[in-house]
Amino acid sequence: MKSPAFILLFFAMLLSCKKEEQNVTDAFYFPPDEPDTWELVTPASLGWNTTQIPSLLELLENNGTRAFIVLKDGKIAIEEYFGSNLAGTAPFTKSSLWYWASAGKTLTAFVVGKAQEEGYLSIEDKSSDYLGTGWTSLSSQQESKITIRHQLTMTTGLDDGVENNHSFQKEDLVYKAEAGSRWTYHNGPYTLLEKVVSEAVDKDFDLYFNSVLRDKTGMDGTWQWIDDDHVFFSTPRSMARFGLLILNNGKWDDQDIISDVSYVNSMITPSQALNKSYGFLWWLNGKESFMIPESQIVFPGSITPAGPADMYSGMGKNGQYVSIVPSMNIVMIRMGENPSSVPVPFLFLDDIWEKLSLIIK
Protein backbone atom coordinates (compact mmCIF):
# COMPACT_ATOMS: atom_id res chain seq x y z
CA MET A 1 0.00 0.00 0.00
CA LYS A 2 1.32 3.41 -0.95
CA SER A 3 1.98 5.89 1.82
CA PRO A 4 -0.11 9.09 2.09
CA ALA A 5 3.04 11.10 1.31
CA PHE A 6 3.57 9.17 -1.95
CA ILE A 7 -0.06 9.71 -2.99
CA LEU A 8 0.22 13.46 -2.34
CA LEU A 9 3.42 13.60 -4.36
CA PHE A 10 1.78 11.67 -7.21
CA PHE A 11 -1.16 14.07 -7.46
CA ALA A 12 1.17 17.06 -7.19
CA MET A 13 3.10 15.74 -10.18
CA LEU A 14 -0.13 15.27 -12.16
CA LEU A 15 -1.18 18.83 -11.37
CA SER A 16 2.23 20.12 -12.43
CA CYS A 17 2.02 18.28 -15.76
CA LYS A 18 -1.46 19.65 -16.35
CA LYS A 19 -0.23 23.18 -15.75
CA GLU A 20 2.65 22.66 -18.19
CA GLU A 21 0.18 21.50 -20.85
CA GLN A 22 -1.84 24.68 -20.37
CA ASN A 23 1.09 27.07 -20.26
CA VAL A 24 1.30 27.64 -24.03
CA THR A 25 -2.14 29.24 -24.21
CA ASP A 26 -2.34 30.51 -20.61
CA ALA A 27 0.86 32.52 -21.11
CA PHE A 28 -0.70 34.68 -23.81
CA TYR A 29 -3.18 37.52 -23.81
CA PHE A 30 -5.60 37.55 -26.76
CA PRO A 31 -7.27 40.85 -27.61
CA PRO A 32 -11.04 40.99 -28.16
CA ASP A 33 -12.46 41.73 -31.61
CA GLU A 34 -12.76 45.46 -30.90
CA PRO A 35 -9.81 46.99 -32.80
CA ASP A 36 -9.19 49.73 -30.23
CA THR A 37 -9.05 47.32 -27.29
CA TRP A 38 -5.67 45.73 -26.66
CA GLU A 39 -3.94 45.38 -23.33
CA LEU A 40 -0.64 47.23 -23.01
CA VAL A 41 2.48 46.49 -21.00
CA THR A 42 5.32 48.95 -20.52
CA PRO A 43 8.85 48.03 -21.57
CA ALA A 44 10.07 49.22 -18.16
CA SER A 45 7.80 46.74 -16.35
CA LEU A 46 9.33 43.96 -18.45
CA GLY A 47 12.80 44.94 -17.36
CA TRP A 48 13.77 46.06 -20.89
CA ASN A 49 16.48 48.62 -21.50
CA THR A 50 14.34 51.65 -22.25
CA THR A 51 17.34 53.93 -22.84
CA GLN A 52 17.86 52.19 -26.20
CA ILE A 53 14.31 52.74 -27.49
CA PRO A 54 14.93 56.26 -28.92
CA SER A 55 17.74 54.88 -31.10
CA LEU A 56 15.40 52.18 -32.45
CA LEU A 57 12.67 54.70 -33.21
CA GLU A 58 15.14 56.96 -35.00
CA LEU A 59 16.23 54.05 -37.23
CA LEU A 60 12.62 53.24 -38.02
CA GLU A 61 11.58 56.79 -38.80
CA ASN A 62 14.64 57.51 -40.93
CA ASN A 63 13.90 54.46 -43.09
CA GLY A 64 10.30 55.12 -44.07
CA THR A 65 8.55 53.10 -41.35
CA ARG A 66 4.84 53.78 -40.95
CA ALA A 67 3.93 51.28 -38.21
CA PHE A 68 5.94 49.31 -35.67
CA ILE A 69 4.59 46.95 -33.01
CA VAL A 70 6.20 44.59 -30.53
CA LEU A 71 4.01 42.13 -28.64
CA LYS A 72 5.20 40.41 -25.49
CA ASP A 73 3.01 37.49 -24.39
CA GLY A 74 0.33 38.95 -26.65
CA LYS A 75 0.31 42.37 -25.01
CA ILE A 76 1.52 45.49 -26.80
CA ALA A 77 4.89 46.57 -25.38
CA ILE A 78 5.86 48.98 -28.17
CA GLU A 79 3.53 50.61 -30.70
CA GLU A 80 4.64 53.55 -32.82
CA TYR A 81 3.32 55.22 -35.97
CA PHE A 82 5.21 57.56 -38.28
CA GLY A 83 4.63 59.83 -41.24
CA SER A 84 1.52 60.01 -43.41
CA ASN A 85 -0.97 57.51 -44.75
CA LEU A 86 -1.23 56.39 -48.38
CA ALA A 87 -2.94 59.64 -49.42
CA GLY A 88 -0.18 61.64 -47.76
CA THR A 89 -2.63 63.94 -46.02
CA ALA A 90 -3.17 62.48 -42.58
CA PRO A 91 -1.02 60.88 -39.86
CA PHE A 92 -0.60 57.13 -40.04
CA THR A 93 -2.47 55.52 -37.12
CA LYS A 94 -3.50 52.10 -35.88
CA SER A 95 -6.58 52.44 -38.11
CA SER A 96 -4.58 53.04 -41.30
CA LEU A 97 -4.39 50.32 -43.93
CA TRP A 98 -1.14 49.14 -45.48
CA TYR A 99 -0.07 46.35 -47.79
CA TRP A 100 1.65 43.16 -46.60
CA ALA A 101 3.39 42.52 -49.95
CA SER A 102 5.10 39.12 -49.82
CA ALA A 103 4.68 38.90 -46.05
CA GLY A 104 1.13 37.96 -47.07
CA LYS A 105 2.49 34.70 -48.50
CA THR A 106 2.36 33.43 -44.93
CA LEU A 107 -1.42 33.92 -44.96
CA THR A 108 -1.68 31.77 -48.08
CA ALA A 109 0.48 29.07 -46.50
CA PHE A 110 -1.91 29.01 -43.54
CA VAL A 111 -4.99 28.75 -45.76
CA VAL A 112 -3.48 25.86 -47.75
CA GLY A 113 -2.89 24.05 -44.47
CA LYS A 114 -6.45 24.68 -43.35
CA ALA A 115 -7.83 23.36 -46.65
CA GLN A 116 -5.72 20.24 -46.17
CA GLU A 117 -6.95 19.84 -42.59
CA GLU A 118 -10.54 20.03 -43.81
CA GLY A 119 -9.87 17.30 -46.37
CA TYR A 120 -10.15 19.40 -49.52
CA LEU A 121 -6.60 18.74 -50.71
CA SER A 122 -3.22 17.27 -49.82
CA ILE A 123 -0.05 19.23 -50.36
CA GLU A 124 1.34 16.10 -52.00
CA ASP A 125 -1.31 16.36 -54.75
CA LYS A 126 -0.26 17.30 -58.25
CA SER A 127 -0.95 20.97 -58.92
CA SER A 128 -2.63 19.99 -62.18
CA ASP A 129 -5.33 18.17 -60.17
CA TYR A 130 -6.68 21.65 -59.39
CA LEU A 131 -5.22 23.86 -62.12
CA GLY A 132 -5.95 21.46 -64.97
CA THR A 133 -3.44 20.01 -67.39
CA GLY A 134 -1.62 22.55 -69.47
CA TRP A 135 -1.42 25.24 -66.78
CA THR A 136 2.26 25.63 -67.75
CA SER A 137 4.09 25.47 -71.07
CA LEU A 138 5.87 22.30 -69.91
CA SER A 139 5.45 18.85 -71.35
CA SER A 140 2.75 16.81 -69.64
CA GLN A 141 5.40 14.62 -68.02
CA GLN A 142 7.31 17.61 -66.63
CA GLU A 143 4.17 19.36 -65.44
CA SER A 144 2.79 16.26 -63.71
CA LYS A 145 5.77 16.27 -61.32
CA ILE A 146 4.87 19.66 -59.83
CA THR A 147 2.93 19.40 -56.57
CA ILE A 148 1.31 21.84 -54.17
CA ARG A 149 4.31 21.28 -51.88
CA HIS A 150 6.60 22.56 -54.63
CA GLN A 151 4.50 25.72 -54.92
CA LEU A 152 4.68 26.20 -51.13
CA THR A 153 8.45 25.78 -51.05
CA MET A 154 9.46 27.71 -54.21
CA THR A 155 10.79 24.54 -55.85
CA THR A 156 8.52 24.13 -58.90
CA GLY A 157 11.50 24.20 -61.26
CA LEU A 158 9.79 26.89 -63.34
CA ASP A 159 12.04 29.61 -64.70
CA ASP A 160 12.07 32.80 -62.61
CA GLY A 161 14.25 34.46 -65.26
CA VAL A 162 11.33 35.19 -67.57
CA GLU A 163 10.56 38.84 -68.32
CA ASN A 164 7.71 38.91 -65.78
CA ASN A 165 8.13 36.32 -63.06
CA HIS A 166 4.97 37.55 -61.36
CA SER A 167 2.90 36.34 -64.30
CA PHE A 168 0.94 33.12 -63.93
CA GLN A 169 0.03 32.85 -67.62
CA LYS A 170 1.13 29.53 -69.12
CA GLU A 171 3.45 31.18 -71.65
CA ASP A 172 5.42 32.67 -68.73
CA LEU A 173 5.60 29.38 -66.82
CA VAL A 174 8.46 27.65 -68.58
CA TYR A 175 10.79 24.79 -67.72
CA LYS A 176 14.12 25.46 -65.99
CA ALA A 177 14.72 22.34 -63.90
CA GLU A 178 12.91 19.28 -62.62
CA ALA A 179 10.46 20.03 -59.82
CA GLY A 180 12.14 19.80 -56.42
CA SER A 181 15.67 20.21 -57.74
CA ARG A 182 15.99 24.02 -57.71
CA TRP A 183 14.95 26.72 -55.22
CA THR A 184 14.07 30.13 -56.57
CA TYR A 185 11.81 32.92 -55.39
CA HIS A 186 9.10 32.82 -58.07
CA ASN A 187 5.86 34.73 -57.59
CA GLY A 188 3.81 33.31 -60.48
CA PRO A 189 3.54 29.71 -59.22
CA TYR A 190 2.96 31.04 -55.69
CA THR A 191 -0.01 33.15 -56.76
CA LEU A 192 -1.60 30.09 -58.37
CA LEU A 193 -1.86 28.53 -54.91
CA GLU A 194 -4.95 30.68 -54.45
CA LYS A 195 -6.56 29.06 -57.48
CA VAL A 196 -5.58 25.64 -56.12
CA VAL A 197 -7.41 26.45 -52.89
CA SER A 198 -10.48 27.95 -54.55
CA GLU A 199 -10.83 24.96 -56.88
CA ALA A 200 -10.37 22.53 -54.00
CA VAL A 201 -12.89 24.16 -51.65
CA ASP A 202 -15.25 25.29 -54.44
CA LYS A 203 -15.29 28.81 -53.06
CA ASP A 204 -13.63 32.10 -53.87
CA PHE A 205 -10.23 32.26 -52.15
CA ASP A 206 -11.00 35.56 -50.45
CA LEU A 207 -14.25 34.24 -48.98
CA TYR A 208 -12.59 31.05 -47.75
CA PHE A 209 -9.75 33.07 -46.21
CA ASN A 210 -12.23 35.31 -44.42
CA SER A 211 -14.20 32.37 -43.03
CA VAL A 212 -11.30 30.22 -41.80
CA LEU A 213 -8.85 32.87 -40.63
CA ARG A 214 -9.68 36.57 -40.77
CA ASP A 215 -13.10 36.60 -39.13
CA LYS A 216 -12.17 34.05 -36.45
CA THR A 217 -9.29 36.11 -35.10
CA GLY A 218 -10.76 39.62 -35.27
CA MET A 219 -8.50 40.62 -38.14
CA ASP A 220 -9.55 43.21 -40.69
CA GLY A 221 -8.30 43.65 -44.23
CA THR A 222 -8.95 42.66 -47.83
CA TRP A 223 -7.11 41.15 -50.78
CA GLN A 224 -6.60 43.44 -53.78
CA TRP A 225 -5.16 42.78 -57.21
CA ILE A 226 -2.15 44.92 -58.16
CA ASP A 227 -1.15 43.87 -61.66
CA ASP A 228 -0.38 40.12 -61.37
CA ASP A 229 -0.11 40.10 -57.57
CA HIS A 230 -2.92 39.46 -55.11
CA VAL A 231 -1.94 41.63 -52.15
CA PHE A 232 -3.40 41.73 -48.65
CA PHE A 233 -4.06 45.12 -47.03
CA SER A 234 -4.86 45.51 -43.33
CA THR A 235 -4.16 47.55 -40.23
CA PRO A 236 -0.89 46.88 -38.42
CA ARG A 237 -2.73 45.38 -35.45
CA SER A 238 -4.28 42.78 -37.75
CA MET A 239 -0.82 41.68 -38.81
CA ALA A 240 0.01 41.44 -35.10
CA ARG A 241 -3.05 39.26 -34.52
CA PHE A 242 -1.86 36.84 -37.18
CA GLY A 243 1.61 36.74 -35.65
CA LEU A 244 0.13 35.96 -32.24
CA LEU A 245 -1.97 33.16 -33.74
CA ILE A 246 1.10 31.50 -35.29
CA LEU A 247 3.14 32.01 -32.12
CA ASN A 248 0.42 30.03 -30.32
CA ASN A 249 0.58 27.19 -32.89
CA GLY A 250 -2.62 28.13 -34.70
CA LYS A 251 -4.78 28.48 -31.61
CA TRP A 252 -6.62 31.72 -30.82
CA ASP A 253 -7.28 31.83 -27.10
CA ASP A 254 -9.15 28.54 -26.54
CA GLN A 255 -10.19 28.06 -30.20
CA ASP A 256 -8.26 25.94 -32.70
CA ILE A 257 -8.15 28.04 -35.86
CA ILE A 258 -6.02 25.26 -37.28
CA SER A 259 -5.57 22.10 -35.23
CA ASP A 260 -2.96 20.44 -37.46
CA VAL A 261 0.07 21.43 -35.39
CA SER A 262 2.25 19.21 -37.57
CA TYR A 263 1.47 21.41 -40.57
CA VAL A 264 2.08 24.58 -38.57
CA ASN A 265 5.48 23.21 -37.54
CA SER A 266 6.24 22.32 -41.15
CA MET A 267 5.58 25.93 -42.19
CA ILE A 268 8.36 27.13 -39.91
CA THR A 269 11.00 24.45 -40.40
CA PRO A 270 13.26 23.93 -43.43
CA SER A 271 11.08 22.59 -46.24
CA GLN A 272 13.87 21.36 -48.52
CA ALA A 273 17.65 21.06 -48.50
CA LEU A 274 18.33 23.74 -51.13
CA ASN A 275 17.48 26.84 -49.10
CA LYS A 276 17.58 25.77 -45.47
CA SER A 277 16.21 29.14 -44.37
CA TYR A 278 12.87 28.68 -46.12
CA GLY A 279 9.81 26.83 -44.85
CA PHE A 280 6.33 26.96 -46.34
CA LEU A 281 6.55 30.60 -47.51
CA TRP A 282 8.16 31.61 -44.19
CA TRP A 283 11.79 32.78 -43.80
CA LEU A 284 13.68 30.97 -41.04
CA ASN A 285 16.52 32.36 -38.96
CA GLY A 286 19.37 30.56 -37.26
CA LYS A 287 20.09 28.08 -40.04
CA GLU A 288 23.50 27.18 -41.44
CA SER A 289 22.89 28.83 -44.81
CA PHE A 290 20.36 30.82 -46.83
CA MET A 291 19.46 31.91 -50.35
CA ILE A 292 17.86 35.16 -51.47
CA PRO A 293 15.58 36.12 -54.36
CA GLU A 294 17.10 36.50 -57.83
CA SER A 295 20.21 34.53 -56.92
CA GLN A 296 21.37 30.93 -56.87
CA ILE A 297 24.18 31.64 -54.41
CA VAL A 298 24.00 29.79 -51.10
CA PHE A 299 25.25 32.13 -48.38
CA PRO A 300 26.65 30.74 -45.12
CA GLY A 301 25.10 31.63 -41.78
CA SER A 302 21.80 33.06 -40.59
CA ILE A 303 19.73 35.35 -42.79
CA THR A 304 19.23 37.72 -39.81
CA PRO A 305 22.39 37.38 -37.68
CA ALA A 306 21.31 39.98 -35.11
CA GLY A 307 17.96 38.26 -34.57
CA PRO A 308 17.20 35.33 -32.27
CA ALA A 309 18.11 31.95 -33.75
CA ASP A 310 14.57 30.59 -33.39
CA MET A 311 12.94 33.56 -35.13
CA TYR A 312 10.89 33.06 -38.27
CA SER A 313 9.46 35.82 -40.43
CA GLY A 314 7.12 36.76 -43.19
CA MET A 315 9.02 39.30 -45.28
CA GLY A 316 7.69 41.47 -48.06
CA LYS A 317 8.74 44.13 -50.53
CA ASN A 318 9.61 47.51 -49.04
CA GLY A 319 10.16 46.02 -45.60
CA GLN A 320 6.86 44.51 -44.53
CA TYR A 321 7.72 42.16 -41.67
CA VAL A 322 5.95 39.85 -39.26
CA SER A 323 8.62 38.23 -37.09
CA ILE A 324 7.95 35.65 -34.39
CA VAL A 325 10.33 34.58 -31.61
CA PRO A 326 8.95 31.60 -29.64
CA SER A 327 11.77 31.61 -27.05
CA MET A 328 10.80 35.16 -26.05
CA ASN A 329 7.04 35.06 -26.77
CA ILE A 330 7.66 38.04 -29.05
CA VAL A 331 5.86 39.17 -32.19
CA MET A 332 7.37 42.09 -34.13
CA ILE A 333 5.54 43.99 -36.88
CA ARG A 334 6.96 46.57 -39.27
CA MET A 335 5.02 48.21 -42.11
CA GLY A 336 6.31 51.01 -44.26
CA GLU A 337 8.12 52.31 -47.28
CA ASN A 338 11.23 50.97 -48.93
CA PRO A 339 14.40 50.94 -46.77
CA SER A 340 16.40 49.34 -49.63
CA SER A 341 16.10 48.34 -53.26
CA VAL A 342 16.13 44.53 -52.88
CA PRO A 343 12.92 42.49 -53.45
CA VAL A 344 12.94 41.16 -49.87
CA PRO A 345 14.88 43.63 -47.69
CA PHE A 346 16.26 41.18 -45.14
CA LEU A 347 19.19 43.48 -44.32
CA PHE A 348 16.91 46.10 -42.77
CA LEU A 349 15.32 43.42 -40.61
CA ASP A 350 18.81 42.73 -39.28
CA ASP A 351 19.26 46.44 -38.59
CA ILE A 352 16.04 46.46 -36.58
CA TRP A 353 17.13 43.47 -34.53
CA GLU A 354 20.52 45.01 -33.80
CA LYS A 355 18.57 47.73 -31.99
CA LEU A 356 15.92 45.44 -30.48
CA SER A 357 18.52 43.07 -29.06
CA LEU A 358 19.80 45.95 -26.93
CA ILE A 359 16.30 46.58 -25.58
CA ILE A 360 14.74 43.17 -24.98
CA LYS A 361 16.32 41.38 -22.08
N, C-alpha and C positions, 0 to 999 in steps of 0.2 A: 504494500500500500504506500502510495506517495505521501510525503509529509506535507502539511499545510504550507510550509515555506516554499516547497517545490511547486505546488499548485499556483501560489501567488506569483511566483517568478514566471511560470508558463503563461499565465494570462497577461502578465505585464509585457512579455515578449510579443504575444499576439497583438496587443494594443499598439505596441511600437511599430510593428510591421504594417498595421492598418493605417497608421498615421503617415508612414513613409509612402504608401500607395497613394494617399490623398494629397501629398505635398505638391505635386506638379501643378494641379489646378488651384489648391488652396493658397499657394504662394502668390497668385496673380489677382490683380484687380481687373475687372472687366467693366468698361463704361456702359451705361444704359444707352438706348437708341437716340436720346436727345443729343444733338450734336454739340450743344454748348455745355453739356454736363460731363465733366471728366475730372476725377480726383487728382489733385496736384501733390507733389512732395518736393521740398526744397533740396537743392544740392547740398546745402550746409548740413541738413539733418541726416543726410546719407554719409556724411564724413568726407565728401568730395573736396577737392582743392579748388575752392571758388576763386582764388586769385588768378587762375589760368583761364577763366571763362571769357574775360574781355578779349584776350588774344585769339581765342576760337571765333568769337563773333566778328572780329575784325577780318579774319581770313574769309569767313563766309560772305560777309557783305562786300568785300573787295573782289569777290569772284562770282558775282551775279546771283547769289542765293536769294530765293524768295521765301522759302519756308524751311525751318529746321526744328526737329522734334527729337527728344530722347526720352524713351520710356524706361522706367526702372520698376520691375515687378508689375507692369501694366499701368503704373501711374506716371503722369507727366512730370519729369524732373527739369527739363529744359524745353521751352517753346518760344521761338523767335520768328518774326516776320520782317521782311526787308523790302524796300523799293515799292514799285507800282504793280498793279495787276496787268492782265493781258492788254487792256485798252490803254494803259499808261496814264490813267486819269485819277485813280484812287489807290490808297494804300493796300498792299496785299495783306489779307487777314486770314484767320482760320476758316472763313467762309468762302475764300477765293478758290476757283478751280484751276487746276494745272494738269498738264499731261504727264503720264508715266513713261512715255516712250518705251524702250525695250525692257524697263523694269516691269512692265505689264505682262511680259512673257511668263512671269511667275504665276500670274492669275490663270493664264491658259493652262499651264502645267497642272495647277490645282484642279481645274475643271475637267481635264482629261482623266485625272485620277478618280474624280467623283463619278464620271460616266462609267469608268471601269468598275468601280465599287457597286454601282447600280445594275451592272450586268449588260450594259449596252455595247461594250466593246472590250477588247483586250489590247494592251499596248504591243503585244506580240503579233497582232493581226497585220496582214498586208494593208498598206495604205490604199491600194486599189480596191479593196473590199468596200470602201466608203467613197472614194473619189472616182471610181470607175476605171476601167482600163483605158490607157491612152491619155492619162492626166499629165504625162511628161512626153518628151520627144524621144525617149529611150526605146530600145527594143522591148518586146513584151517580157523576155526573159530577164533583162536588166531591171525593168520596172517592178517585176513581181518580187524582187528581193528587198525592196524598200518597205519597212514596217513603220508603224506609229512610233515605236521606240526610236528608230532612226531620226524621225522628225523631232522628237523631244530632246535628242542628244546632239543635234547638228551633225549627224553622220550619214546623211542620205547618199553621199557621193555625187550629188548634183553640183554643177560648176558654179561657184560664186563669182567667177571672173567674167560673167556675162555683163553686158552694158548696164542692165538694171537688175541687180540681184535682189531687189524687193518684189519684182514681178513674179506672179504665180501663174502666168500664161504658159501653156505647154511649150511654145517655141523658145521660151527663156529658161526652161527646165531641161538642161542638157547634161549628158553623161560626162563625168570627170574621172570617177573611180567607182569601184564596186561598193555598194552600200555597206557601211560599217568599217571601211578601211581608211577613211579620211575624215578628220574633223575640220570643219570650217563654219564660220559664223554666217549663215545664209538665211535671209529673212523670208524669201519666197516660200520654201517648203514649210517653214514655221507657220506662216499665216494660214496655210491650208489645213493646219490642225483644227481651226475653227470649223471648216467645212466637214472635216472628219467627225467632229462632235455633233454638229447639227444633223448630219445624215444619220448618225448612229442613234441619237435620241429622238429624231423626227420632230425637231423644234428649232427655231431660230437660236443661234448661239447666244445672242444677247439675252434673250428671255430665259434660257437655261442657266446662264451665268447668274442672272438676277435671282432666280429661284433657289439655286443651290448654295450660293455664296453671299452675294451682296446683301440681300434683304434679311438674311439670317444673322448677320453680324452688325447690322446698323450702319453699314457703309452707304455712301452716296456715290454718284458718278455714272457716267455713260461711256459707251464705246462710240467712236467717231472715225469715219474713213478720212484719211489724209493721203491722197494719191493711192498707192498700193498698200498702205499700212493701216491696220485697224488699231486705233490708239485709244487707250482708256484715259479719261479725264476724271479727276475727283478732287476733293479737298485733301489737304495734307493729313488731317486726322483720320480720314478713311484709309489712307495708305498705312497709317500707324495701326489701325484696327486689324488690317490684314497681317501685318508683321506680328502682332500679338497672337493672332490665331495660329500662325505657323510656329511661333515660339512654343505654344502650348500643344503642339502635335496635332493640330486640326480640330481642337476642341474649344468651343466658345463658352466660357463659364462651365455649366454642367451639361451642355449640349454638344454632341458629336456632329460637327459640320461635315467632317469626313472621318470615318472610323477605321479606315485602312491605314494604320500607323506604318505598316511596312512600306506602302507607297510613299507616304510622307517622308520616311527616312531615305527612300531611294532618290527622291527629289534633291536631297541635300548631301548626297555622298557621290563620289566619282562614278560616272555612268558608263565610262569606257576608259581604255588605257591610253588613248591618244592625247587628250587634254584632261589631265587628272584634276584640274581645278574647275571642272564643269559637271553639274549634275543634270537634272531634268530642267533645263532652262534657268538654273540658279548658278551663280558663280561661288566657288568654294575657296576659302582661305586656308592657309596652313599646310598646303600640299607641297610635294617635292618639286613640282614644275607646273607651268601654265602656258597656255597659248592665248593669243589675242586676235580680234577680228582682222581680216585682210592680211594675214601672215600665216606661214606654215612653220615658223620658227618655234621651237620648244624652249622656253626660258626656264632656267633653274630657279627654285625658291618659290615663296608665297607671292600671290598676286597683290596682296596688300600687306607688306611686311610690318607696318606699324600697327596693324589691327590684330585683335585676338586670333589665335590659331584656329579656334572652333567657329569663327564667324562665317556666315554665308550671306550672300547679297543678291538682290535683284538690281541690275545696273542698266541704265538707259541713257540714250543720247542727251548731251548737254548736262549730264550730272544728275540724273534722277536716281536716287538710291533708296532702297529699303534694306537695311543691314540688321542681322539678328545674331546675338551672341548668347547662346544657351548658358555658358558658364557664369555669366554675369546677370542673366535675366534682363538683357538690354535689347531694345529695339531702337534703331536710329533711322530717321527719315530726313532726306534732303531733296528739295525741289527747287528748280531755278534755271537760270540761263547758263550758257556754255562757258565752263571754266577752261576748256582746251578744245583743240580741233579734232581729236580722235573720236571714232564712232562710239566707243564705250570708254569714258574718261576715268579709268581705274586709278590713274595717278593722283587725281584730286581726292579720291576717296582715301588714299594713303595720307595725303596732307591733312585731311580732317582728323584721321585717327592719330596722327602725330600729336595733335592738340588735345584730342579727347583722352588719350592715354595719360596725359598729365593731370587730368581732372578727375577721372573715375578711378577710385581706389577700392 
